[in-house]
Amino acid sequence: MDARQLDRIAEIAAAAERADGAAPLDEATWLVLRNHWDRADVVTTADGFAVLADGVLSVTVRPTARGEGLGRALVEGYVSERPDGPLRAWSHGDHPAAAALARRFGFERVRELWVMRRSASAPLPPVVVPSGLVVRGYSPADADEVVRVNAAAFAAHPEQGAMDATNLAERMAEPWFDPAGLLVAEDAASPGRLLGFHWTKQHSAELGEVYVVGIDPASQGRGLGKLLTLAGLRHLADRGVAEVLLYVESDNRPAIAVYSGLGFTHAGSDTHVMYERRG
């Protein structure tokens, strides 16, 4: 893995995103490629690439080179190295070609991640912060508390729950990071100990994201999830974005109900699919 490979991956990924309407690599994979090359197994060609990062395979072929067997060859290379071992793969978008490759190599559909969207101009309920509660922007002194709350809130989540201080710092080093967009909640009587947070993300002038909403399990039942989500949506609207998206597990019915109540909708094609080949 070298800088030329990284540039080629970025160029092919951008072409694929323009054609497909979805980025072929998620943020976790990009963070590995940019910061931890030793954790990635990468194959690049003139028209495609395959990345195995932290046990998850991502394969992308340039749109103008599709239909010629390159994607199959890239997947086959990894499968042949692990004839009896487990392997997971993401399809960022529910692509028929990815489903066909999954069937060919014995992968099963094991997880669906919905993308839900809402217009930023749609009306929102008012943000009412209860007496004794403080909602404010992030301060560097909050870093350890964000990691603690995140670990507790996402203990069972396969990606988000793994965030540690190093990973937090890497995310905050990304060009999009804005401390004002990371909203935290605390009791006025216990400043510095966080009850929850809503980390928003602004992709562009037009697009924002409900990036992470994490509530300390010890503070659940106080309406903090909805409160912080609303506060973050207000923040993004004030930044002038036209649309806000979020990612949610397809089987997380309580979260989907909350987001639907706030005007988020999901189109069937706006789904990311994880496939798994079990050993």
C-alpha positions in Angstrom: 0.0 0.0 0.0 1.4 3.4 -1.0 0.3 6.9 -1.8 -0.2 6.1 -5.5 -2.6 3.2 -4.6 -4.5 5.5 -2.2 -4.9 8.1 -5.0 -6.1 5.4 -7.4 -8.6 4.1 -4.9 -9.9 7.6 -4.3 -10.2 8.3 -8.1 -12.1 5.0 -8.8 -14.3 5.4 -5.7 -15.3 9.0 -6.8 -16.2 7.7 -10.3 -18.3 4.9 -8.8 -20.0 7.3 -6.4 -21.0 9.6 -9.3 -22.5 6.7 -11.2 -24.2 4.9 -8.3 -25.2 7.7 -6.0 -23.5 6.1 -3.0 -19.9 6.0 -1.9 -18.4 2.5 -2.3 -16.2 2.8 0.8 -17.5 3.7 4.3 -15.7 6.0 6.7 -14.3 3.2 8.8 -12.4 1.8 5.7 -11.1 5.2 4.8 -9.8 5.8 8.3 -7.9 2.5 8.1 -6.5 3.4 4.7 -5.4 6.8 5.8 -4.1 6.0 9.2 -3.5 2.2 9.6 -2.2 0.7 6.3 -0.9 -2.3 8.2 -4.5 -3.3 9.0 -5.5 -3.3 5.3 -5.0 -5.8 2.5 -5.3 -3.9 -0.8 -5.3 -4.9 -4.5 -5.6 -2.2 -7.1 -5.8 -2.4 -10.9 -6.2 0.3 -13.5 -10.0 0.0 -13.2 -10.8 -1.5 -9.8 -9.7 -2.2 -6.3 -10.4 -4.5 -3.4 -9.8 -3.6 0.2 -9.9 -6.0 3.1 -9.9 -3.8 6.3 -10.6 -5.2 9.8 -12.1 -8.3 8.3 -14.6 -6.6 5.9 -14.1 -6.7 2.1 -15.0 -3.9 -0.2 -14.7 -4.3 -4.0 -15.2 -1.5 -6.6 -15.0 -1.4 -10.3 -14.8 1.7 -12.5 -18.3 2.2 -14.1 -16.8 2.1 -17.6 -15.1 -1.2 -16.9 -18.0 -3.1 -15.5 -19.5 -6.3 -17.0 -16.0 -7.7 -17.9 -15.4 -9.9 -14.9 -13.1 -7.7 -12.9 -15.2 -7.6 -9.8 -15.5 -11.4 -9.9 -11.8 -11.8 -10.2 -11.1 -9.4 -7.3 -13.5 -11.2 -5.0 -12.2 -14.6 -6.1 -8.7 -13.6 -5.1 -9.7 -13.1 -1.5 -12.0 -16.2 -1.4 -9.3 -18.5 -2.8 -7.0 -17.3 0.0 -9.6 -18.2 2.6 -11.4 -21.3 1.2 -12.8 -22.4 4.5 -12.7 -19.2 6.5 -15.3 -16.5 7.2 -15.4 -13.4 5.2 -17.7 -10.3 5.3 -18.4 -7.8 2.6 -20.3 -4.6 2.2 -22.5 -3.5 -0.7 -23.0 0.2 -0.2 -26.3 0.3 -2.0 -28.4 -2.8 -2.7 -26.7 -3.5 -6.0 -27.9 -6.5 -8.1 -24.3 -7.1 -9.2 -23.2 -7.4 -5.6 -26.0 -9.8 -4.9 -25.0 -11.9 -7.9 -21.4 -12.1 -6.7 -22.6 -13.0 -3.2 -24.6 -16.0 -4.6 -21.7 -17.1 -6.8 -19.2 -17.2 -3.8 -21.6 -18.5 -1.1 -22.1 -15.3 0.8 -25.4 -14.8 2.7 -27.2 -11.5 3.3 -26.8 -10.9 7.1 -27.4 -7.2 7.7 -29.1 -4.2 6.3 -28.3 -0.6 7.0 -31.0 1.9 6.1 -30.3 5.4 4.9 -33.2 7.7 6.0 -33.5 11.2 4.7 -35.5 14.4 5.4 -35.7 17.8 3.9 -34.0 20.4 6.2 -36.8 22.8 5.4 -39.5 20.5 6.9 -40.9 21.9 10.1 -39.5 20.6 13.4 -40.9 20.7 16.9 -39.3 23.3 19.2 -36.2 22.4 21.2 -37.2 22.6 24.8 -34.3 21.9 27.2 -35.7 20.8 30.7 -34.6 22.8 33.7 -31.4 21.5 35.2 -30.1 20.1 31.9 -27.5 21.8 29.7 -27.1 21.2 25.9 -23.9 22.7 24.5 -21.2 22.4 21.9 -18.2 20.1 22.4 -15.1 21.1 24.3 -11.7 19.2 24.1 -12.2 18.5 27.8 -15.2 16.3 26.8 -13.1 13.8 24.9 -12.9 11.0 27.5 -16.6 11.4 28.3 -17.6 11.1 24.7 -15.6 7.9 24.5 -17.1 6.6 27.7 -20.7 7.3 26.7 -20.2 6.0 23.2 -18.8 2.7 24.5 -21.7 2.3 26.9 -24.3 3.3 24.3 -22.9 1.1 21.5 -21.6 -1.9 23.4 -23.3 -4.3 21.0 -22.6 -2.3 17.8 -20.0 -3.9 15.6 -18.4 -0.6 14.4 -19.3 2.4 16.5 -18.8 0.6 19.8 -15.1 0.2 19.0 -14.3 3.9 19.0 -11.5 4.7 21.4 -9.5 7.9 22.1 -7.3 7.3 19.0 -10.2 6.7 16.7 -12.0 9.8 18.1 -8.9 11.9 17.4 -8.7 10.5 13.9 -12.4 11.4 13.2 -11.9 14.9 14.6 -8.9 15.3 12.3 -11.1 14.9 9.3 -11.8 18.1 7.3 -15.5 18.0 8.0 -15.2 18.1 11.8 -16.8 21.0 13.5 -16.8 21.1 17.3 -20.0 23.2 17.3 -21.7 20.3 15.5 -21.0 17.9 18.3 -23.7 18.6 20.9 -23.4 17.2 24.4 -25.9 17.1 27.3 -25.0 17.2 31.0 -26.7 17.9 34.3 -26.2 21.5 35.4 -25.4 20.1 38.8 -22.7 17.8 37.4 -20.8 19.7 34.7 -18.3 17.6 32.7 -20.1 14.3 33.1 -22.0 13.7 29.9 -25.4 12.1 29.7 -25.4 11.9 25.9 -24.3 13.5 22.7 -25.4 14.1 19.1 -22.5 14.3 16.6 -23.7 16.0 13.4 -21.7 15.9 10.2 -21.8 18.3 7.2 -20.8 16.6 4.0 -21.3 19.7 1.8 -23.2 23.0 1.7 -26.3 21.0 0.8 -26.0 17.8 2.8 -25.9 17.1 6.6 -26.0 14.0 8.6 -27.2 12.7 12.0 -23.8 11.1 12.4 -24.0 9.6 15.9 -26.6 9.9 18.7 -25.3 8.2 21.9 -27.1 8.2 25.2 -25.5 6.8 28.4 -27.7 3.8 29.3 -27.9 5.1 32.9 -29.6 8.3 31.5 -32.1 6.6 29.2 -35.8 7.3 29.7 -35.4 11.1 30.0 -36.1 11.9 26.4 -32.5 12.8 25.7 -32.3 11.0 22.3 -35.1 13.0 20.8 -33.9 16.2 22.5 -30.4 15.9 21.2 -31.6 14.8 17.7 -33.8 17.9 17.5 -31.0 20.1 18.6 -28.6 18.7 16.0 -31.2 19.0 13.3 -31.7 22.7 14.2 -27.9 23.1 14.1 -27.8 21.6 10.6 -30.7 23.7 9.4 -29.0 26.8 10.7 -26.0 25.9 8.6 -28.2 26.0 5.5 -28.2 22.4 4.4 -31.0 21.3 2.1 -31.2 17.6 3.2 -30.2 15.6 6.3 -29.5 11.8 6.2 -28.8 9.2 8.8 -27.9 5.5 8.9 -29.9 3.1 11.1 -30.0 -0.7 11.4 -33.1 -2.0 9.6 -34.1 -4.0 12.6 -33.8 -1.1 15.1 -37.5 -0.4 15.2 -37.5 2.0 18.2 -34.9 4.2 16.5 -36.8 4.0 13.2 -40.0 5.1 14.9 -38.3 8.1 16.4 -36.7 9.2 13.1 -39.9 8.6 11.2 -41.7 10.8 13.7 -39.2 13.5 12.9 -39.9 13.3 9.2 -37.2 10.9 8.0 -38.2 8.5 5.3 -36.5 5.5 3.7 -36.5 4.3 0.1 -35.9 0.6 -0.5 -33.0 1.2 -2.8 -31.3 3.4 -0.2 -30.0 0.4 1.7 -26.5 -0.9 2.4 -26.2 -4.6 2.7 -23.6 -6.7 4.5 -22.9 -10.2 3.2 -21.1 -13.0 5.0 -19.4 -16.2 4.0 -19.2 -18.4 7.0 -16.4 -20.9 7.4 
